[in-house]
Amino acid sequence: MELIFKFIIAHALADFVLQSDTMALFKNRNYRSPEGLETRPGFPPWYYWLSSHTLIHGGLVYLISGSLLL
């Protein structure tokens, strides 16, 4: 039960504290900003934002469990 509680807290931290507004919007590949930011040269594509968010989650899972496989 303790491990599940730690994972739930880590998930909440990753989704609400460690995720920026920009990441939350642009990790969705169908999102189009009113300013057209995603069409500007050099602006990271959606999979950059999703991968960054995934690394945050994976890093927290590793810190809690010590397992790279999880």
C-alpha positions as CSV (number, residue, x, y, z in Angstrom):
1,M,0.0,0.0,0.0
2,E,2.8,2.4,0.8
3,L,4.4,2.0,-2.7
4,I,1.1,2.6,-4.4
5,F,0.6,5.8,-2.3
6,K,4.1,7.0,-3.3
7,F,3.3,6.4,-7.0
8,I,0.0,8.3,-6.7
9,I,1.7,11.3,-5.1
10,A,4.5,11.2,-7.7
11,H,1.9,11.1,-10.5
12,A,0.1,14.1,-9.0
13,L,3.5,16.0,-8.7
14,A,4.4,15.2,-12.3
15,D,1.0,16.2,-13.7
16,F,0.4,19.3,-11.7
17,V,3.6,20.7,-10.2
18,L,6.4,19.7,-12.6
19,Q,4.4,20.1,-15.8
20,S,4.4,23.6,-17.3
21,D,1.4,25.1,-19.0
22,T,3.3,25.0,-22.3
23,M,4.1,21.3,-21.9
24,A,0.4,20.6,-21.0
25,L,-0.8,22.2,-24.1
26,F,1.8,21.3,-26.7
27,K,2.2,17.6,-25.8
28,N,-1.2,17.1,-27.6
29,R,-0.4,16.6,-31.3
30,N,-3.7,18.1,-32.3
31,Y,-3.4,21.3,-30.3
32,R,-3.1,24.5,-32.4
33,S,-2.2,27.7,-30.5
34,P,-4.0,30.9,-31.5
35,E,-0.5,32.5,-32.1
36,G,0.6,29.6,-34.3
37,L,3.7,28.9,-32.2
38,E,3.9,25.3,-33.4
39,T,4.4,26.4,-37.0
40,R,7.4,28.7,-36.2
41,P,10.8,27.4,-37.2
42,G,12.8,26.0,-34.2
43,F,9.7,25.5,-32.0
44,P,9.8,22.0,-30.6
45,P,7.3,19.5,-32.0
46,W,4.6,17.8,-29.9
47,Y,6.7,14.7,-29.4
48,Y,9.4,16.7,-27.7
49,W,6.9,17.9,-25.1
50,L,5.3,14.5,-24.6
51,S,8.8,12.9,-24.3
52,S,9.8,15.5,-21.7
53,H,6.6,14.8,-19.7
54,T,7.3,11.0,-20.0
55,L,10.8,11.5,-18.7
56,I,9.5,13.3,-15.6
57,H,7.1,10.5,-14.8
58,G,9.8,7.9,-15.5
59,G,12.3,9.7,-13.3
60,L,9.9,9.8,-10.4
61,V,9.1,6.1,-10.8
62,Y,12.8,5.3,-10.8
63,L,13.4,7.5,-7.7
64,I,10.7,5.7,-5.8
65,S,11.2,2.1,-7.0
66,G,14.9,2.0,-7.9
67,S,13.9,0.1,-11.0
68,L,14.6,1.2,-14.6
69,L,12.2,-1.5,-16.0
70,L,9.1,0.1,-14.4
